[in-house]
C-alpha cells in the first residue's frame, strides 16, 4: 500500500502536467488555425474584389466606347457580335458577353444561344435599372448564359442600353489556387447560396441550396460588419465540427468563409496525447514491477524478541542480530523501539519488514 501511494504521489504531478500541456497545445493549435482562416478569408475577399474590378473595367471600357460611338468592328454588319466574341476570347473565364436593350432583352451576344433572352425578371437587371450603377448578381442557374453563373452588368453612359458578362462558377475557384492554406474557402452570394467552394468539384444546384439552409455559420457571417470567428460548429454542408472565420464584403454583400475541420487541426495532438498517456501508464507499471522485485513481497510477521537486558543503543544491536538470524536475505526490515522514559529509536535493515 505504501508503495502504491508513493508511486501515485510521484505520478500525480506528471499527469497534471500532461493535462495542462495538452490543453495549452489544443488552445495554441486552435488559435493558429483560427489565425490562418482569418487570413484566408481576408485574402480571398481581397482577390474577389480585384477579380470583379478587372471584369468591371472591361465592361466599362466597352460601354464607354459604345456610348461615344468609337469606330470599331461594331460599325460593320454584325460587328457588335464579332467584337463581343473577340473580347470574350481574350477572357477565358467569361462565358458570355452581351448587350441588352432598355427592356432587358439580349440584343447582341458572344454566344448565339443567348440572343433574344429576356432578363427583365432577373434581380440583377432590376437592381441595375434602379441604381444605374454596376451590379453583381447572386447565383444564376441560366443555361443560355452558361449554366451556373454570376452576372456582372454596367449601364451604357447616356443610353438606355447596358452590357453584361457571365462568369461560370466552376472557373471562379481557380482565382485562389496556391494562395490559401489547406483549408476550404466557400464563397456565397447575398442570399447565402454558395457560389463556389475551393478544393472541391463544382457544386450542384441542390447542394448549393442545402448548404444555404444548414448550420449556424452563414447567419453569423451575414449579420456581421467585420471578420467573425467560430469554433466547433457544424460546417457548411457537413455535420463535422469546424473552426474558421468569415466576413461579409461591404461592397458586394457576398460572404467569404474559410474553415478547417476540427479533426484536421487537433487530430495529431490528440494522437500524441494518447501516446503520452500510454507511455506513462506503461512506465508506471514497469516502475511498480521493478520496485516490487527490489523490495520483495511477503506477509508481515510479528517476532517475539527475547528479553533484552542492555539499554540504550545497545538494544538495537541485539535486535539486529536476532533479525539477521531469522529473517530471509534480501528483504527490508523496520525496527522501532520505545524505552521507558519515552525515547524512541528507529532503524531500517536489509531484511523483510517484520513488525506491523
TORKOL-4160 file (C-alpha; in steps of 0.2 Angstrom, whole numbers, padded with zeros to 4 digits, m for minus):
356
<pt num="1" X="0000" Y="0000" Z="0000"/>
<pt num="2" X="0014" Y="0012" Z="0004"/>
<pt num="3" X="0022" Y="0008" Z="m0012"/>
<pt num="4" X="0006" Y="0012" Z="m0022"/>
<pt num="5" X="0004" Y="0028" Z="m0013"/>
<pt num="6" X="0022" Y="0033" Z="m0016"/>
<pt num="7" X="0020" Y="0030" Z="m0035"/>
<pt num="8" X="0004" Y="0039" Z="m0035"/>
<pt num="9" X="0012" Y="0054" Z="m0027"/>
<pt num="10" X="0026" Y="0053" Z="m0040"/>
<pt num="11" X="0014" Y="0051" Z="m0055"/>
<pt num="12" X="0001" Y="0063" Z="m0050"/>
<pt num="13" X="0011" Y="0079" Z="m0054"/>
<pt num="14" X="0016" Y="0071" Z="m0070"/>
<pt num="15" X="m0002" Y="0068" Z="m0075"/>
<pt num="16" X="m0007" Y="0085" Z="m0070"/>
<pt num="17" X="0007" Y="0092" Z="m0081"/>
<pt num="18" X="0002" Y="0082" Z="m0096"/>
<pt num="19" X="m0016" Y="0088" Z="m0094"/>
<pt num="20" X="m0010" Y="0106" Z="m0093"/>
<pt num="21" X="0002" Y="0104" Z="m0108"/>
<pt num="22" X="m0011" Y="0096" Z="m0118"/>
<pt num="23" X="m0024" Y="0110" Z="m0115"/>
<pt num="24" X="m0011" Y="0123" Z="m0119"/>
<pt num="25" X="m0007" Y="0113" Z="m0135"/>
<pt num="26" X="m0025" Y="0112" Z="m0140"/>
<pt num="27" X="m0028" Y="0131" Z="m0137"/>
<pt num="28" X="m0012" Y="0135" Z="m0147"/>
<pt num="29" X="m0016" Y="0124" Z="m0162"/>
<pt num="30" X="m0034" Y="0131" Z="m0162"/>
<pt num="31" X="m0028" Y="0149" Z="m0161"/>
<pt num="32" X="m0015" Y="0146" Z="m0175"/>
<pt num="33" X="m0029" Y="0138" Z="m0186"/>
<pt num="34" X="m0041" Y="0152" Z="m0182"/>
<pt num="35" X="m0027" Y="0165" Z="m0187"/>
<pt num="36" X="m0024" Y="0156" Z="m0204"/>
<pt num="37" X="m0043" Y="0155" Z="m0208"/>
<pt num="38" X="m0045" Y="0174" Z="m0204"/>
<pt num="39" X="m0030" Y="0177" Z="m0216"/>
<pt num="40" X="m0038" Y="0166" Z="m0229"/>
<pt num="41" X="m0055" Y="0174" Z="m0228"/>
<pt num="42" X="m0047" Y="0192" Z="m0229"/>
<pt num="43" X="m0036" Y="0187" Z="m0243"/>
<pt num="44" X="m0050" Y="0178" Z="m0253"/>
<pt num="45" X="m0061" Y="0194" Z="m0251"/>
<pt num="46" X="m0047" Y="0205" Z="m0257"/>
<pt num="47" X="m0044" Y="0194" Z="m0273"/>
<pt num="48" X="m0063" Y="0193" Z="m0275"/>
<pt num="49" X="m0064" Y="0212" Z="m0276"/>
<pt num="50" X="m0049" Y="0213" Z="m0288"/>
<pt num="51" X="m0057" Y="0199" Z="m0299"/>
<pt num="52" X="m0073" Y="0209" Z="m0301"/>
<pt num="53" X="m0064" Y="0225" Z="m0303"/>
<pt num="54" X="m0055" Y="0218" Z="m0318"/>
<pt num="55" X="m0070" Y="0212" Z="m0327"/>
<pt num="56" X="m0080" Y="0228" Z="m0322"/>
<pt num="57" X="m0065" Y="0238" Z="m0330"/>
<pt num="58" X="m0068" Y="0228" Z="m0347"/>
<pt num="59" X="m0086" Y="0231" Z="m0346"/>
<pt num="60" X="m0085" Y="0249" Z="m0343"/>
<pt num="61" X="m0072" Y="0252" Z="m0357"/>
<pt num="62" X="m0084" Y="0243" Z="m0369"/>
<pt num="63" X="m0099" Y="0253" Z="m0363"/>
<pt num="64" X="m0089" Y="0270" Z="m0364"/>
<pt num="65" X="m0084" Y="0266" Z="m0382"/>
<pt num="66" X="m0102" Y="0261" Z="m0386"/>
<pt num="67" X="m0108" Y="0277" Z="m0379"/>
<pt num="68" X="m0095" Y="0288" Z="m0388"/>
<pt num="69" X="m0098" Y="0279" Z="m0404"/>
<pt num="70" X="m0079" Y="0274" Z="m0406"/>
<pt num="71" X="m0076" Y="0266" Z="m0423"/>
<pt num="72" X="m0073" Y="0248" Z="m0422"/>
<pt num="73" X="m0080" Y="0232" Z="m0428"/>
<pt num="74" X="m0096" Y="0237" Z="m0421"/>
<pt num="75" X="m0099" Y="0248" Z="m0435"/>
<pt num="76" X="m0100" Y="0234" Z="m0448"/>
<pt num="77" X="m0115" Y="0222" Z="m0450"/>
<pt num="78" X="m0115" Y="0210" Z="m0436"/>
<pt num="79" X="m0100" Y="0220" Z="m0429"/>
<pt num="80" X="m0106" Y="0221" Z="m0412"/>
<pt num="81" X="m0107" Y="0202" Z="m0410"/>
<pt num="82" X="m0090" Y="0200" Z="m0418"/>
<pt num="83" X="m0082" Y="0212" Z="m0405"/>
<pt num="84" X="m0091" Y="0203" Z="m0391"/>
<pt num="85" X="m0084" Y="0187" Z="m0397"/>
<pt num="86" X="m0066" Y="0193" Z="m0398"/>
<pt num="87" X="m0067" Y="0201" Z="m0381"/>
<pt num="88" X="m0074" Y="0185" Z="m0374"/>
<pt num="89" X="m0060" Y="0175" Z="m0381"/>
<pt num="90" X="m0047" Y="0186" Z="m0373"/>
<pt num="91" X="m0055" Y="0182" Z="m0356"/>
<pt num="92" X="m0056" Y="0163" Z="m0354"/>
<pt num="93" X="m0067" Y="0164" Z="m0338"/>
<pt num="94" X="m0080" Y="0174" Z="m0347"/>
<pt num="95" X="m0094" Y="0163" Z="m0354"/>
<pt num="96" X="m0105" Y="0176" Z="m0362"/>
<pt num="97" X="m0103" Y="0194" Z="m0366"/>
<pt num="98" X="m0120" Y="0203" Z="m0370"/>
<pt num="99" X="m0128" Y="0219" Z="m0373"/>
<pt num="100" X="m0146" Y="0222" Z="m0368"/>
<pt num="101" X="m0159" Y="0235" Z="m0373"/>
<pt num="102" X="m0170" Y="0245" Z="m0361"/>
<pt num="103" X="m0182" Y="0231" Z="m0358"/>
<pt num="104" X="m0168" Y="0218" Z="m0353"/>
<pt num="105" X="m0168" Y="0208" Z="m0369"/>
<pt num="106" X="m0151" Y="0202" Z="m0375"/>
<pt num="107" X="m0148" Y="0211" Z="m0392"/>
<pt num="108" X="m0130" Y="0205" Z="m0395"/>
<pt num="109" X="m0120" Y="0191" Z="m0388"/>
<pt num="110" X="m0104" Y="0182" Z="m0390"/>
<pt num="111" X="m0115" Y="0166" Z="m0388"/>
<pt num="112" X="m0128" Y="0165" Z="m0401"/>
<pt num="113" X="m0139" Y="0154" Z="m0389"/>
<pt num="114" X="m0141" Y="0169" Z="m0378"/>
<pt num="115" X="m0149" Y="0181" Z="m0392"/>
<pt num="116" X="m0166" Y="0186" Z="m0388"/>
<pt num="117" X="m0165" Y="0180" Z="m0369"/>
<pt num="118" X="m0177" Y="0191" Z="m0358"/>
<pt num="119" X="m0168" Y="0195" Z="m0342"/>
<pt num="120" X="m0180" Y="0208" Z="m0336"/>
<pt num="121" X="m0186" Y="0197" Z="m0322"/>
<pt num="122" X="m0169" Y="0194" Z="m0315"/>
<pt num="123" X="m0165" Y="0203" Z="m0299"/>
<pt num="124" X="m0148" Y="0209" Z="m0305"/>
<pt num="125" X="m0157" Y="0218" Z="m0320"/>
<pt num="126" X="m0170" Y="0226" Z="m0309"/>
<pt num="127" X="m0156" Y="0232" Z="m0297"/>
<pt num="128" X="m0146" Y="0239" Z="m0312"/>
<pt num="129" X="m0161" Y="0249" Z="m0319"/>
<pt num="130" X="m0165" Y="0256" Z="m0301"/>
<pt num="131" X="m0147" Y="0261" Z="m0297"/>
<pt num="132" X="m0139" Y="0264" Z="m0314"/>
<pt num="133" X="m0123" Y="0258" Z="m0306"/>
<pt num="134" X="m0113" Y="0242" Z="m0309"/>
<pt num="135" X="m0120" Y="0227" Z="m0301"/>
<pt num="136" X="m0115" Y="0209" Z="m0297"/>
<pt num="137" X="m0129" Y="0196" Z="m0297"/>
<pt num="138" X="m0132" Y="0182" Z="m0285"/>
<pt num="139" X="m0131" Y="0164" Z="m0291"/>
<pt num="140" X="m0140" Y="0162" Z="m0308"/>
<pt num="141" X="m0144" Y="0145" Z="m0315"/>
<pt num="142" X="m0147" Y="0151" Z="m0333"/>
<pt num="143" X="m0142" Y="0138" Z="m0346"/>
<pt num="144" X="m0142" Y="0151" Z="m0360"/>
<pt num="145" X="m0130" Y="0162" Z="m0350"/>
<pt num="146" X="m0118" Y="0147" Z="m0347"/>
<pt num="147" X="m0127" Y="0137" Z="m0333"/>
<pt num="148" X="m0122" Y="0141" Z="m0315"/>
<pt num="149" X="m0115" Y="0158" Z="m0317"/>
<pt num="150" X="m0113" Y="0175" Z="m0309"/>
<pt num="151" X="m0118" Y="0191" Z="m0320"/>
<pt num="152" X="m0108" Y="0207" Z="m0320"/>
<pt num="153" X="m0118" Y="0221" Z="m0328"/>
<pt num="154" X="m0115" Y="0240" Z="m0331"/>
<pt num="155" X="m0126" Y="0253" Z="m0339"/>
<pt num="156" X="m0120" Y="0262" Z="m0355"/>
<pt num="157" X="m0117" Y="0280" Z="m0351"/>
<pt num="158" X="m0130" Y="0292" Z="m0358"/>
<pt num="159" X="m0140" Y="0277" Z="m0366"/>
<pt num="160" X="m0154" Y="0265" Z="m0362"/>
<pt num="161" X="m0143" Y="0250" Z="m0366"/>
<pt num="162" X="m0132" Y="0240" Z="m0354"/>
<pt num="163" X="m0118" Y="0227" Z="m0355"/>
<pt num="164" X="m0116" Y="0212" Z="m0345"/>
<pt num="165" X="m0104" Y="0197" Z="m0344"/>
<pt num="166" X="m0106" Y="0180" Z="m0336"/>
<pt num="167" X="m0093" Y="0171" Z="m0326"/>
<pt num="168" X="m0096" Y="0152" Z="m0324"/>
<pt num="169" X="m0095" Y="0147" Z="m0306"/>
<pt num="170" X="m0084" Y="0132" Z="m0310"/>
<pt num="171" X="m0070" Y="0143" Z="m0315"/>
<pt num="172" X="m0070" Y="0155" Z="m0301"/>
<pt num="173" X="m0061" Y="0144" Z="m0288"/>
<pt num="174" X="m0045" Y="0144" Z="m0299"/>
<pt num="175" X="m0043" Y="0163" Z="m0294"/>
<pt num="176" X="m0036" Y="0157" Z="m0277"/>
<pt num="177" X="m0026" Y="0142" Z="m0282"/>
<pt num="178" X="m0009" Y="0142" Z="m0272"/>
<pt num="179" X="m0014" Y="0157" Z="m0262"/>
<pt num="180" X="m0023" Y="0149" Z="m0247"/>
<pt num="181" X="m0019" Y="0136" Z="m0234"/>
<pt num="182" X="m0025" Y="0118" Z="m0234"/>
<pt num="183" X="m0042" Y="0124" Z="m0228"/>
<pt num="184" X="m0058" Y="0126" Z="m0238"/>
<pt num="185" X="m0065" Y="0143" Z="m0244"/>
<pt num="186" X="m0083" Y="0145" Z="m0248"/>
<pt num="187" X="m0090" Y="0160" Z="m0257"/>
<pt num="188" X="m0108" Y="0164" Z="m0255"/>
<pt num="189" X="m0120" Y="0177" Z="m0263"/>
<pt num="190" X="m0131" Y="0189" Z="m0253"/>
<pt num="191" X="m0144" Y="0176" Z="m0250"/>
<pt num="192" X="m0131" Y="0163" Z="m0243"/>
<pt num="193" X="m0131" Y="0152" Z="m0258"/>
<pt num="194" X="m0113" Y="0145" Z="m0261"/>
<pt num="195" X="m0106" Y="0152" Z="m0277"/>
<pt num="196" X="m0090" Y="0141" Z="m0276"/>
<pt num="197" X="m0080" Y="0130" Z="m0264"/>
<pt num="198" X="m0062" Y="0128" Z="m0266"/>
<pt num="199" X="m0053" Y="0111" Z="m0266"/>
<pt num="200" X="m0069" Y="0103" Z="m0272"/>
<pt num="201" X="m0079" Y="0099" Z="m0288"/>
<pt num="202" X="m0092" Y="0111" Z="m0294"/>
<pt num="203" X="m0107" Y="0110" Z="m0283"/>
<pt num="204" X="m0124" Y="0105" Z="m0290"/>
<pt num="205" X="m0139" Y="0117" Z="m0288"/>
<pt num="206" X="m0147" Y="0105" Z="m0275"/>
<pt num="207" X="m0130" Y="0105" Z="m0265"/>
<pt num="208" X="m0130" Y="0124" Z="m0265"/>
<pt num="209" X="m0147" Y="0126" Z="m0259"/>
<pt num="210" X="m0144" Y="0113" Z="m0245"/>
<pt num="211" X="m0128" Y="0121" Z="m0239"/>
<pt num="212" X="m0138" Y="0138" Z="m0239"/>
<pt num="213" X="m0150" Y="0131" Z="m0226"/>
<pt num="214" X="m0138" Y="0121" Z="m0215"/>
<pt num="215" X="m0128" Y="0126" Z="m0200"/>
<pt num="216" X="m0126" Y="0142" Z="m0190"/>
<pt num="217" X="m0111" Y="0149" Z="m0199"/>
<pt num="218" X="m0120" Y="0159" Z="m0213"/>
<pt num="219" X="m0131" Y="0169" Z="m0202"/>
<pt num="220" X="m0117" Y="0174" Z="m0191"/>
<pt num="221" X="m0106" Y="0180" Z="m0206"/>
<pt num="222" X="m0120" Y="0188" Z="m0215"/>
<pt num="223" X="m0126" Y="0198" Z="m0200"/>
<pt num="224" X="m0108" Y="0204" Z="m0196"/>
<pt num="225" X="m0099" Y="0220" Z="m0201"/>
<pt num="226" X="m0082" Y="0213" Z="m0200"/>
<pt num="227" X="m0072" Y="0196" Z="m0198"/>
<pt num="228" X="m0081" Y="0184" Z="m0186"/>
<pt num="229" X="m0073" Y="0168" Z="m0180"/>
<pt num="230" X="m0081" Y="0152" Z="m0175"/>
<pt num="231" X="m0075" Y="0135" Z="m0166"/>
<pt num="232" X="m0083" Y="0118" Z="m0165"/>
<pt num="233" X="m0098" Y="0121" Z="m0175"/>
<pt num="234" X="m0106" Y="0111" Z="m0190"/>
<pt num="235" X="m0098" Y="0116" Z="m0206"/>
<pt num="236" X="m0107" Y="0121" Z="m0222"/>
<pt num="237" X="m0114" Y="0105" Z="m0230"/>
<pt num="238" X="m0107" Y="0094" Z="m0217"/>
<pt num="239" X="m0110" Y="0089" Z="m0199"/>
<pt num="240" X="m0092" Y="0088" Z="m0195"/>
<pt num="241" X="m0086" Y="0102" Z="m0182"/>
<pt num="242" X="m0075" Y="0115" Z="m0190"/>
<pt num="243" X="m0065" Y="0130" Z="m0185"/>
<pt num="244" X="m0064" Y="0145" Z="m0195"/>
<pt num="245" X="m0068" Y="0164" Z="m0200"/>
<pt num="246" X="m0079" Y="0173" Z="m0212"/>
<pt num="247" X="m0083" Y="0191" Z="m0217"/>
<pt num="248" X="m0096" Y="0199" Z="m0227"/>
<pt num="249" X="m0090" Y="0210" Z="m0242"/>
<pt num="250" X="m0096" Y="0228" Z="m0238"/>
<pt num="251" X="m0097" Y="0232" Z="m0257"/>
<pt num="252" X="m0105" Y="0217" Z="m0265"/>
<pt num="253" X="m0113" Y="0209" Z="m0250"/>
<pt num="254" X="m0106" Y="0192" Z="m0253"/>
<pt num="255" X="m0099" Y="0181" Z="m0239"/>
<pt num="256" X="m0081" Y="0173" Z="m0239"/>
<pt num="257" X="m0079" Y="0159" Z="m0227"/>
<pt num="258" X="m0063" Y="0150" Z="m0223"/>
<pt num="259" X="m0064" Y="0134" Z="m0212"/>
<pt num="260" X="m0054" Y="0119" Z="m0207"/>
<pt num="261" X="m0061" Y="0103" Z="m0199"/>
<pt num="262" X="m0058" Y="0101" Z="m0181"/>
<pt num="263" X="m0051" Y="0084" Z="m0183"/>
<pt num="264" X="m0038" Y="0090" Z="m0195"/>
<pt num="265" X="m0032" Y="0104" Z="m0183"/>
<pt num="266" X="m0032" Y="0094" Z="m0167"/>
<pt num="267" X="m0031" Y="0076" Z="m0173"/>
<pt num="268" X="m0012" Y="0075" Z="m0172"/>
<pt num="269" X="m0012" Y="0082" Z="m0155"/>
<pt num="270" X="m0025" Y="0070" Z="m0149"/>
<pt num="271" X="m0015" Y="0056" Z="m0155"/>
<pt num="272" X="0001" Y="0062" Z="m0147"/>
<pt num="273" X="m0009" Y="0064" Z="m0131"/>
<pt num="274" X="m0015" Y="0046" Z="m0132"/>
<pt num="275" X="0003" Y="0040" Z="m0135"/>
<pt num="276" X="0009" Y="0050" Z="m0120"/>
<pt num="277" X="m0004" Y="0043" Z="m0108"/>
<pt num="278" X="0000" Y="0025" Z="m0114"/>
<pt num="279" X="0019" Y="0028" Z="m0111"/>
<pt num="280" X="0015" Y="0035" Z="m0094"/>
<pt num="281" X="0004" Y="0020" Z="m0089"/>
<pt num="282" X="0017" Y="0008" Z="m0096"/>
<pt num="283" X="0031" Y="0017" Z="m0087"/>
<pt num="284" X="0021" Y="0016" Z="m0071"/>
<pt num="285" X="0018" Y="m0002" Z="m0072"/>
<pt num="286" X="0036" Y="m0006" Z="m0076"/>
<pt num="287" X="0042" Y="0005" Z="m0061"/>
<pt num="288" X="0029" Y="m0004" Z="m0050"/>
<pt num="289" X="0036" Y="m0021" Z="m0055"/>
<pt num="290" X="0054" Y="m0016" Z="m0053"/>
<pt num="291" X="0050" Y="m0009" Z="m0036"/>
<pt num="292" X="0041" Y="m0025" Z="m0030"/>
<pt num="293" X="0056" Y="m0035" Z="m0036"/>
<pt num="294" X="0068" Y="m0024" Z="m0027"/>
<pt num="295" X="0058" Y="m0023" Z="m0011"/>
<pt num="296" X="0051" Y="m0041" Z="m0011"/>
<pt num="297" X="0034" Y="m0047" Z="m0006"/>
<pt num="298" X="0029" Y="m0057" Z="0009"/>
<pt num="299" X="0017" Y="m0057" Z="0024"/>
<pt num="300" X="0021" Y="m0046" Z="0039"/>
<pt num="301" X="0027" Y="m0056" Z="0053"/>
<pt num="302" X="0027" Y="m0052" Z="0071"/>
<pt num="303" X="0043" Y="m0059" Z="0080"/>
<pt num="304" X="0044" Y="m0061" Z="0099"/>
<pt num="305" X="0060" Y="m0054" Z="0104"/>
<pt num="306" X="0070" Y="m0061" Z="0119"/>
<pt num="307" X="0072" Y="m0052" Z="0135"/>
<pt num="308" X="0084" Y="m0038" Z="0132"/>
<pt num="309" X="0095" Y="m0034" Z="0147"/>
<pt num="310" X="0105" Y="m0020" Z="0139"/>
<pt num="311" X="0099" Y="m0002" Z="0137"/>
<pt num="312" X="0101" Y="0012" Z="0125"/>
<pt num="313" X="0108" Y="0010" Z="0108"/>
<pt num="314" X="0115" Y="m0007" Z="0113"/>
<pt num="315" X="0097" Y="m0014" Z="0112"/>
<pt num="316" X="0096" Y="m0010" Z="0094"/>
<pt num="317" X="0111" Y="m0021" Z="0091"/>
<pt num="318" X="0103" Y="m0035" Z="0100"/>
<pt num="319" X="0088" Y="m0034" Z="0089"/>
<pt num="320" X="0098" Y="m0033" Z="0073"/>
<pt num="321" X="0107" Y="m0048" Z="0077"/>
<pt num="322" X="0091" Y="m0058" Z="0081"/>
<pt num="323" X="0083" Y="m0052" Z="0064"/>
<pt num="324" X="0098" Y="m0057" Z="0054"/>
<pt num="325" X="0097" Y="m0074" Z="0061"/>
<pt num="326" X="0078" Y="m0076" Z="0057"/>
<pt num="327" X="0074" Y="m0065" Z="0043"/>
<pt num="328" X="0076" Y="m0070" Z="0024"/>
<pt num="329" X="0090" Y="m0062" Z="0014"/>
<pt num="330" X="0087" Y="m0048" Z="0003"/>
<pt num="331" X="0072" Y="m0041" Z="0012"/>
<pt num="332" X="0070" Y="m0024" Z="0021"/>
<pt num="333" X="0066" Y="m0023" Z="0039"/>
<pt num="334" X="0060" Y="m0009" Z="0050"/>
<pt num="335" X="0063" Y="m0008" Z="0069"/>
<pt num="336" X="0055" Y="0004" Z="0081"/>
<pt num="337" X="0059" Y="0003" Z="0100"/>
<pt num="338" X="0051" Y="0013" Z="0113"/>
<pt num="339" X="0060" Y="0013" Z="0130"/>
<pt num="340" X="0055" Y="0018" Z="0147"/>
<pt num="341" X="0056" Y="0037" Z="0148"/>
<pt num="342" X="0048" Y="0039" Z="0131"/>
<pt num="343" X="0064" Y="0039" Z="0120"/>
<pt num="344" X="0061" Y="0030" Z="0103"/>
<pt num="345" X="0074" Y="0023" Z="0092"/>
<pt num="346" X="0071" Y="0019" Z="0073"/>
<pt num="347" X="0081" Y="0010" Z="0061"/>
<pt num="348" X="0080" Y="0000" Z="0044"/>
<pt num="349" X="0090" Y="m0015" Z="0039"/>
<pt num="350" X="0090" Y="m0025" Z="0024"/>
<pt num="351" X="0078" Y="m0038" Z="0029"/>
<pt num="352" X="0059" Y="m0042" Z="0027"/>
<pt num="353" X="0048" Y="m0030" Z="0036"/>
<pt num="354" X="0044" Y="m0040" Z="0052"/>
<pt num="355" X="0034" Y="m0028" Z="0063"/>
<pt num="356" X="0017" Y="m0021" Z="0059"/>
